[in-house]
Amino acid sequence: MLAFLAVVAALTAGVWRYFHAQGLDLLAERGRADLALAGDRLVGQLQRYRDLAVLMADHPEVLAVLEGGGAGDIGALLLEVADKTAALDVLVVDAAGRLRASALGRAAPDRLAGQPFVRRAMRGALGWGHGGAEPLTARAFFHAAPVFGPSGRVQGVVAVVTDLSGIDYNWRGSTPAAFFTDSGGEVLIANRSELLFWRRPQGSPGLEPPVGPAPPFEARLVAGHEIWGLDWGPYLPRSALHLTQALPVIGMTGEVLLDTAQARRLATAQAGAVAALCLAFGSLLFLAAERRRALASANARLEDRVAERTHALRDTNRRLLAEAADREEAQAALRRAQDELVQAGKLSALGQMSAGISHELNQPLMAIRSFAENGRQFMARGAPERAEENLSRISEMAQRMARIIQNLRAFARQDRQTDDAVDLRKALEGAIELTRAHVDDAGVTLVHPVLEAPTWVRGGEVRLSQVFVNLITNAVDAMAGTPEKRLEIEVVEDDDVTVSFRDTGPGIEMPDKVFDPFYTTKSEGPTAGMGLGLSISYGIVQSFGGQIRGSNYAGGALFTVTLERHAKEAAAV
């Protein structure tokens, strides 16, 4: 047991070191990208002032001042340039090192002429450096550009002073902790105020304790990475990966401190998982023998219980089969009852429309009789042309009667197909034809679209016509006591097809119960019903995979029927 625990401990330590090194590699890769981004950002911010110095060195007023001309408004010009570019100061120094003009109108420090960046600019190259610009700031960065005269000789220098406090102020608090040091190791720019003006000692970089106001720290190499142990406050990590990148363009070194807590947590989690797996495996090996003995006795008990459960399952299976047969029979009876209810609803609608339909059939019959008698008289008078005209009218009346009877027969037959391709135009025109007499007798103005092309939807033709007949008759009955009687039918084709029925009646009293069985507002009068029409319509539309809704609007009631397009039309589109 002790040997096994020692092996587990050694394996866990090895796994921790491996994943810790992997985590540090990933952290270093991300840190180099962050450091490169921060360095590019700083170089970009400082180089615009270098470009400003080069630009001002070519200004004619600067050359005029250096050649001994009057200063004129050069101070105002330099001040305007400094204000617009956020420069701390813009200085013009002649070849002797004397300050000839300044944006702030102050004297130059005595050491300015001897600064390396000024001497470099005096030799005709661009110079840069850092230092103090008291009393304005203790951290300033200088860019110096030579001013060439007509002869090509250096007449002086334009120096642009940048306040470094304004640059790293916008970086404060950003992660990770980044700072930039000069050649002497002094921190000039940092996004953590604790690091400012801290100077690293010379020698092995980062491996000796620093000197300065910051508390001591320890540095060590872990898997080829430099790790700093810090205790400098809550805004710096206690254990940090230290990375550096040289920035020769501005003469600085960019450095970053990355918190290694995440890498340690990852390594600890992986090592813990390996340790837990090893301990679990050892525990399984330890318990395997004991379980094998227990399994032998449990197997006998299990076989007995399996036999008992098998007998019980057989009994339960027989009961479930019997219940399934009963449910199937009940569902079949329910379907038969629903079909009979739908058929009864259609016959009920036909009964309510019978008077109007009789009138629709009686009119053509009387016209046929009149045209026939007139035709016989025209034949007796020797006017066959007039007789032929009457026979044509008789044929038109017969076609009208045949169309009405055909719609009645189609409406009355049983239709169980719910996934067929139905022409919406045909179903809607059939419903309008069936209810025409009822609409005209009630004095309702019916406005409906004329569909020129077939619109194929999913459903059954007869049942869809029954839904439209129910909605039209209900709307007509609802407008019985209103002064304005108008029913508008609208068809909107999109991904689905929506048919809306908008009347000018009193509206729906309880829209949320309008599709409940036996809910009706026509409890008295010749149009009284049992309240099953809309409930049947709701079930029919649901069986098509569509939706039917009822609501109120400012002028009355609105019913919408949304139907799915059939695959036949979708393939055509």
C-alpha positions in Angstrom: 0.0 0.0 0.0 2.8 2.5 0.9 4.7 1.7 -2.3 1.5 2.3 -4.3 0.9 5.6 -2.6 4.6 6.6 -3.3 4.2 5.8 -7.0 0.9 7.8 -7.1 2.6 10.8 -5.4 5.6 10.7 -7.9 3.3 10.4 -10.9 1.1 13.3 -9.6 4.2 15.5 -9.2 5.4 14.7 -12.7 2.0 15.4 -14.1 1.9 18.7 -12.3 5.3 19.8 -13.6 4.4 18.8 -17.1 1.1 20.7 -17.2 2.5 23.6 -15.4 5.2 23.9 -18.0 2.5 23.6 -20.8 0.4 26.3 -19.1 3.5 28.6 -18.8 4.2 28.1 -22.5 0.6 29.0 -23.5 0.7 32.0 -21.1 4.1 33.1 -22.6 2.7 32.9 -26.1 -0.3 35.0 -25.1 1.9 37.4 -23.2 4.2 38.0 -26.1 1.2 38.9 -28.2 0.0 41.3 -25.5 3.4 42.8 -25.1 3.8 43.2 -28.9 0.5 45.0 -29.0 1.4 47.3 -26.1 4.7 48.0 -27.6 3.2 48.8 -31.0 0.6 51.1 -29.3 3.4 53.0 -27.4 5.6 53.3 -30.5 2.6 54.6 -32.5 1.8 57.2 -29.9 5.4 58.4 -29.6 6.2 58.3 -33.3 3.5 60.8 -34.2 5.5 63.4 -32.1 8.6 62.4 -34.1 6.6 63.1 -37.3 5.6 66.4 -35.8 9.2 67.4 -35.2 10.1 66.5 -38.8 7.2 68.5 -40.1 8.0 71.6 -38.0 11.7 71.4 -39.0 10.6 72.3 -42.6 8.4 75.2 -41.6 9.7 78.5 -43.1 9.1 80.5 -39.9 11.3 78.1 -37.9 14.1 78.5 -40.5 13.7 82.3 -40.4 14.1 82.4 -36.7 17.2 80.3 -36.8 18.7 82.5 -39.6 18.5 85.5 -37.3 15.2 87.0 -38.5 12.6 88.3 -36.1 10.7 85.8 -34.0 7.4 87.3 -35.2 4.5 85.0 -34.2 6.6 81.9 -34.0 5.6 81.4 -30.3 1.9 81.6 -31.2 2.5 79.1 -34.0 4.3 76.7 -31.7 1.7 77.0 -29.0 -1.1 76.3 -31.6 0.8 73.2 -32.8 1.3 72.0 -29.2 -2.4 72.5 -28.3 -3.6 70.7 -31.4 -1.3 67.7 -31.1 -1.3 67.4 -27.2 2.4 68.0 -27.1 3.8 69.3 -23.8 6.1 71.8 -25.5 7.7 72.6 -28.9 11.3 74.1 -28.8 13.5 75.7 -31.4 17.2 75.5 -30.6 19.9 77.1 -32.8 23.3 75.5 -33.7 24.9 77.0 -30.6 22.4 75.3 -28.3 20.5 78.4 -27.4 16.7 78.4 -27.2 15.3 80.6 -29.9 11.5 79.9 -29.5 9.2 77.8 -27.3 5.5 77.1 -27.3 5.3 77.9 -23.6 7.7 80.9 -23.9 10.0 79.6 -21.2 13.8 79.3 -21.1 15.3 75.9 -22.0 17.2 73.9 -19.4 20.9 74.3 -19.4 21.4 70.7 -20.0 19.2 70.6 -23.2 22.1 71.5 -25.6 24.2 68.7 -24.2 21.5 66.0 -24.4 22.4 63.1 -26.7 19.2 63.5 -28.8 20.0 67.2 -29.4 23.6 66.4 -30.4 22.4 63.7 -32.7 20.0 66.1 -34.4 22.8 68.6 -34.7 24.6 66.0 -36.8 21.7 65.8 -39.2 19.9 62.7 -37.8 16.7 62.2 -35.8 17.2 62.1 -32.1 15.1 60.9 -29.2 15.5 60.6 -25.5 13.8 61.0 -22.2 14.3 63.0 -19.0 12.6 65.6 -16.9 10.9 68.8 -18.1 10.6 70.5 -14.8 8.5 72.1 -13.6 5.9 70.7 -16.0 6.6 67.0 -15.6 9.2 64.6 -14.3 8.7 62.2 -17.1 9.2 63.6 -20.6 10.1 62.1 -24.0 12.0 64.3 -26.5 12.0 64.0 -30.3 14.6 66.2 -32.1 14.7 66.8 -35.8 17.4 68.9 -37.6 16.6 72.1 -39.4 18.5 72.3 -42.7 19.3 75.7 -44.3 19.4 76.4 -48.0 23.0 75.3 -48.1 22.2 72.0 -46.6 23.9 72.7 -43.3 22.1 72.1 -40.0 20.9 75.5 -38.7 19.3 74.2 -35.5 16.9 71.7 -34.0 13.2 71.4 -33.4 12.5 69.4 -30.3 9.0 68.1 -29.4 8.4 67.4 -25.7 5.9 64.7 -24.8 4.4 64.1 -21.3 4.7 60.4 -20.6 2.2 60.8 -17.8 -0.5 61.5 -20.3 0.3 58.3 -22.3 0.2 55.7 -19.6 -2.7 57.4 -17.8 -5.1 55.8 -20.3 -3.5 52.4 -19.7 -3.9 52.4 -15.9 -5.6 49.2 -14.6 -5.5 47.3 -17.9 -4.3 43.8 -17.8 -1.7 42.4 -17.9 0.8 44.6 -16.0 3.1 46.1 -18.6 5.9 48.6 -18.2 8.7 50.1 -20.3 12.3 50.7 -19.1 15.2 52.6 -20.5 18.7 51.3 -21.1 19.5 51.8 -17.4 16.6 49.6 -16.3 14.4 52.5 -14.9 10.7 52.2 -15.4 9.4 55.2 -17.4 6.0 54.1 -18.5 3.7 51.6 -16.7 0.1 50.7 -16.3 0.7 50.1 -12.6 1.8 53.1 -10.6 3.7 50.9 -8.2 6.3 50.2 -10.9 7.1 53.8 -11.9 10.7 55.0 -11.4 11.7 51.5 -10.2 15.2 50.6 -11.5 16.5 47.1 -11.9 20.1 46.4 -11.0 22.7 45.6 -13.6 23.9 42.0 -14.1 21.8 38.9 -14.7 18.4 40.3 -15.9 15.7 39.7 -13.4 17.6 37.2 -11.2 18.9 39.7 -8.6 16.7 41.6 -6.2 15.9 45.2 -7.3 16.9 48.4 -5.6 14.5 51.2 -5.1 11.3 51.8 -3.2 9.5 48.6 -4.3 9.6 45.7 -1.8 12.0 42.8 -2.5 11.1 40.0 -4.7 12.5 36.6 -5.7 13.1 35.5 -9.3 13.6 31.9 -10.5 13.6 29.9 -13.7 10.8 27.4 -14.1 10.8 25.2 -17.3 12.9 27.8 -19.1 10.6 30.7 -18.0 11.5 33.6 -15.6 9.1 33.7 -12.7 8.9 36.6 -10.3 7.6 36.3 -6.8 6.1 39.6 -5.9 4.4 41.1 -2.9 3.8 44.7 -4.2 0.1 45.1 -3.5 -3.3 43.9 -4.8 -2.8 45.2 -8.3 0.3 43.1 -9.2 0.3 39.3 -9.2 2.1 37.5 -6.4 3.6 35.0 -8.9 4.2 36.4 -12.4 5.7 35.2 -15.7 8.2 37.9 -16.8 8.6 38.6 -20.5 10.7 41.3 -22.3 10.8 42.7 -25.8 13.3 45.3 -27.2 11.9 48.4 -28.8 14.9 50.0 -30.5 12.8 52.5 -32.3 12.2 54.4 -29.1 15.2 53.1 -27.2 13.2 51.2 -24.6 12.5 47.7 -23.5 8.9 46.5 -23.1 8.2 44.1 -20.2 5.1 42.3 -19.0 4.1 40.4 -15.9 1.5 37.7 -16.3 -0.3 36.0 -13.4 0.7 32.3 -13.3 -2.3 31.4 -11.0 -4.2 30.1 -14.0 -1.3 27.8 -15.1 -1.0 26.5 -11.5 -4.7 25.9 -11.2 -4.7 24.0 -14.5 -1.7 21.9 -13.4 -3.3 21.2 -10.0 -6.5 20.2 -11.6 -4.8 17.8 -14.0 -2.6 16.4 -11.3 -5.6 16.0 -9.0 -7.5 14.2 -11.8 -4.5 11.8 -12.3 -4.2 11.2 -8.6 -7.9 10.6 -8.2 -7.8 8.2 -11.2 -4.9 6.3 -9.7 -6.5 6.1 -6.3 -9.8 5.1 -7.8 -8.0 2.4 -9.9 -6.2 1.1 -6.8 -9.4 1.1 -4.8 -11.0 -0.9 -7.6 -8.2 -3.4 -7.5 -8.5 -3.6 -3.8 -12.2 -4.1 -3.9 -12.2 -6.4 -6.9 -11.6 -9.6 -5.0 -14.1 -8.7 -2.3 -16.7 -7.9 -4.9 -16.0 -11.2 -6.7 -16.8 -13.1 -3.6 -19.9 -11.0 -3.0 -21.0 -11.4 -6.6 -21.1 -15.2 -6.3 -23.7 -15.1 -3.5 -25.5 -12.2 -5.0 -25.7 -14.0 -8.3 -27.8 -16.8 -6.8 -30.2 -14.3 -5.2 -30.3 -12.3 -8.4 -31.3 -15.4 -10.4 -34.2 -16.0 -8.1 -35.3 -12.5 -8.2 -35.0 -12.5 -12.0 -37.3 -15.5 -12.2 -39.8 -13.8 -10.0 -39.6 -10.5 -12.0 -39.8 -12.4 -15.3 -43.1 -14.0 -14.2 -44.4 -10.6 -13.0 -43.3 -9.0 -16.3 -45.2 -11.6 -18.3 -48.3 -10.8 -16.3 -47.8 -7.1 -16.7 -47.1 -7.5 -20.5 -50.4 -9.4 -20.9 -52.2 -6.6 -19.1 -50.5 -3.9 -21.2 -51.5 -5.7 -24.4 -55.1 -5.9 -23.2 -55.0 -2.2 -22.3 -53.4 -1.3 -25.7 -56.1 -3.1 -27.5 -58.8 -1.3 -25.4 -57.1 2.0 -26.2 -56.9 1.3 -29.9 -60.6 0.4 -29.9 -61.4 3.6 -27.9 -59.4 5.7 -30.3 -61.1 4.1 -33.3 -64.4 4.8 -31.7 -63.3 8.4 -31.0 -62.3 8.9 -34.6 -65.6 7.5 -35.7 -67.4 9.8 -33.3 -65.4 12.8 -34.6 -66.2 11.9 -38.2 -69.8 11.6 -37.4 -69.7 14.9 -35.5 -68.1 16.6 -38.5 -70.7 15.0 -40.9 -73.5 16.1 -38.5 -72.1 19.6 -38.5 -72.1 19.7 -42.3 -75.7 18.4 -42.4 -76.7 21.0 -39.8 -75.2 23.7 -41.9 -77.0 22.4 -45.0 -80.2 22.4 -43.0 -79.7 26.0 -42.0 -79.0 26.9 -45.7 -81.8 24.7 -47.1 -84.2 27.6 -47.6 -81.7 29.7 -49.5 -80.6 26.7 -51.5 -84.2 25.8 -52.4 -84.6 29.4 -53.6 -81.4 29.2 -55.6 -82.7 26.1 -57.3 -86.3 27.3 -57.7 -85.2 30.5 -59.6 -83.5 28.6 -62.4 -86.4 26.1 -62.7 -88.9 28.9 -63.1 -86.6 30.6 -65.6 -86.2 27.3 -67.5 -90.0 26.9 -67.6 -90.5 30.4 -68.9 -87.8 30.2 -71.5 -89.2 26.8 -72.7 -92.7 28.1 -73.2 -91.4 31.2 -75.0 -89.2 29.0 -77.2 -92.2 26.9 -78.2 -94.2 30.0 -79.1 -91.2 31.4 -81.1 -91.0 28.0 -83.0 -94.8 28.2 -83.7 -94.3 31.8 -85.0 -91.4 30.7 -87.3 -88.7 32.6 -85.3 -86.1 29.9 -84.8 -83.4 32.5 -83.9 -85.3 33.6 -80.9 -86.1 30.0 -79.9 -82.3 29.2 -80.1 -81.6 32.1 -77.8 -84.1 30.8 -75.3 -82.5 27.3 -75.5 -79.1 28.8 -74.8 -80.5 30.5 -71.7 -82.1 27.2 -70.6 -78.6 25.6 -71.0 -77.0 28.3 -68.8 -79.7 27.8 -66.1 -79.2 24.1 -66.1 -75.4 24.5 -65.7 -76.0 26.8 -62.8 -78.3 24.2 -61.1 -75.7 21.5 -61.8 -73.0 23.6 -60.2 -75.1 24.2 -57.1 -76.0 20.5 -56.8 -72.4 19.5 -57.3 -71.3 21.8 -54.5 -74.0 20.3 -52.3 -73.0 16.7 -53.0 -69.3 17.5 -52.5 -70.1 19.3 -49.2 -72.3 16.5 -47.9 -69.9 13.6 -48.6 -67.5 12.3 -46.0 -63.9 13.2 -46.4 -61.2 11.6 -44.3 -58.1 12.7 -46.3 -56.2 15.4 -44.4 -52.9 15.4 -46.3 -54.0 16.0 -49.8 -53.2 18.9 -52.2 -56.3 21.1 -52.1 -56.9 24.1 -54.4 -57.8 26.9 -52.0 -59.5 28.8 -54.8 -61.9 25.9 -55.5 -62.7 25.3 -51.8 -63.3 29.0 -51.1 -65.5 29.5 -54.3 -67.5 26.4 -53.4 -68.2 27.7 -49.9 -69.2 31.2 -51.3 -71.5 29.5 -53.8 -73.2 27.4 -51.1 -73.7 30.4 -48.8 -74.6 32.9 -51.5 -78.4 32.7 -50.9 -77.9 33.0 -47.1 -75.7 36.0 -47.6 -78.1 37.7 -50.0 -81.1 37.0 -47.8 -79.4 38.6 -44.8 -78.5 41.7 -46.9 -74.8 41.3 -46.3 -72.2 42.8 -48.7 -69.6 40.1 -49.4 -66.2 41.2 -50.6 -63.9 38.4 -51.6 -60.8 38.1 -53.7 -60.8 36.6 -57.2 -57.9 34.0 -57.3 -56.7 33.6 -60.9 -54.2 30.8 -60.3 -54.6 27.7 -58.1 -53.2 27.9 -54.6 -52.4 24.4 -53.3 -52.6 23.9 -49.5 -52.4 20.8 -47.3 -55.8 19.4 -46.2 -59.0 17.9 -47.4 -61.2 19.8 -49.9 -64.6 18.9 -48.3 -63.5 19.6 -44.7 -61.8 22.9 -45.7 -65.0 24.0 -47.5 -66.9 23.1 -44.3 -64.6 25.4 -42.3 -65.2 28.3 -44.7 -69.0 27.7 -44.7 -69.1 27.7 -40.9 -67.1 31.0 -40.7 -69.3 32.7 -43.4 -72.6 31.6 -41.9 -71.4 32.6 -38.4 -70.4 36.0 -39.6 -73.7 36.6 -41.4 -75.7 35.5 -38.4 -73.6 37.7 -36.1 -74.5 40.8 -38.2 -78.2 40.2 -38.0 -78.8 43.2 -35.8 -76.2 45.6 -37.0 -77.0 48.6 -39.4 -73.9 48.0 -41.6 -73.5 44.4 -42.8 -70.2 43.8 -44.5 -68.1 40.7 -44.7 -64.6 40.9 -46.2 -62.6 37.8 -47.1 -58.9 38.3 -47.7 -56.2 35.8 -48.8 -52.5 36.5 -48.0 -49.9 34.2 -49.5 -46.5 34.0 -47.8 -44.6 31.0 -46.5 -48.0 29.9 -45.4 -51.4 30.9 -46.8 -53.7 32.9 -44.5 -57.5 33.4 -45.1 -59.1 36.1 -43.0 -62.8 36.7 -42.4 -63.6 40.3 -41.2 -67.2 41.2 -40.3 -68.9 44.3 -38.9 -70.8 42.6 -36.2 -70.7 43.1 -32.4 -67.5 41.1 -32.1 -66.6 38.1 -29.9 -67.7 38.3 -26.3 -65.1 35.8 -25.0 -62.4 35.3 -27.6 -60.5 32.8 -25.5 -63.5 30.4 -25.3 -64.9 30.8 -28.8 -63.6 27.4 -30.0 -64.8 25.5 -26.9 -67.5 22.9 -27.5 -71.1 24.1 -26.9 -70.0 27.7 -26.7 -72.6 29.8 -28.7 -74.1 33.2 -28.8 -77.0 32.0 -30.9 -79.2 30.4 -28.3 -82.4 31.6 -29.7 -84.0 32.3 -33.1 -83.9 30.4 -36.4 -80.0 30.4 -36.5 -79.7 28.9 -32.9 -77.2 26.1 -32.7 -75.4 23.8 -30.2 -72.1 25.7 -30.3 -70.1 22.9 -32.1 -69.4 24.6 -35.5 -66.3 26.5 -34.5 -65.1 23.6 -32.3 -65.4 21.3 -35.3 -63.7 23.9 -37.5 -60.9 24.1 -35.0 -60.3 20.4 -35.0 -60.4 20.2 -38.8 -57.8 23.0 -39.2 -55.6 21.4 -36.5 -55.7 18.1 -38.4 -54.4 19.9 -41.5 -51.4 21.2 -39.5 -52.8 24.7 -39.6 -54.1 27.2 -37.1 -57.4 29.1 -36.7 -57.8 32.2 -34.5 -60.6 34.5 -33.4 -60.2 38.0 -32.2 -61.8 41.4 -32.2 -60.9 44.6 -34.0 -62.3 48.1 -34.0 -65.1 47.2 -36.4 -66.2 43.7 -35.4 -64.8 40.2 -35.3 -61.8 38.7 -37.2 -61.2 35.1 -37.9 -58.0 33.9 -39.5 -57.2 30.5 -40.9 -53.5 29.7 -41.6 -52.8 26.7 -43.8 -49.5 25.1 -44.8 -48.5 25.1 -48.4 -48.6 21.6 -50.0 -45.4 20.1 -51.2 -46.9 20.1 -54.7 -46.9 23.9 -54.8 -43.6 24.2 -52.8 -41.9 22.0 -55.5 -43.4 24.2 -58.2 -42.1 27.4 -56.6 
